[in-house]
């Protein structure tokens, strides 16, 4: 039921997404850490929305040379609601 933000995924809103490369799984007192991934675990989610993060400003400056450049950047993201975690 958690909502997680990922770097932009190629999937439409409302579609299901499956993640098979899971690094860590926690179930009550049991914690499994992968090396590099946990085997047999899949996480399924539903794409809620696509968007862009807040704008950050990149400012380049060189002292005494009258060189100043300002550039903005907004990172695209995909908002995913986790529906289930399946363990084999």
Secondary structure, DSSP 8 states (H G I E B T S, - for coil): --EEEEE--S--TT-EEEE----EEEETTEEEE-SSS-TTEEEEEEEEEEEE---EEEEEEETTTTEEEEEEE--EEEEEEEEEEEE-
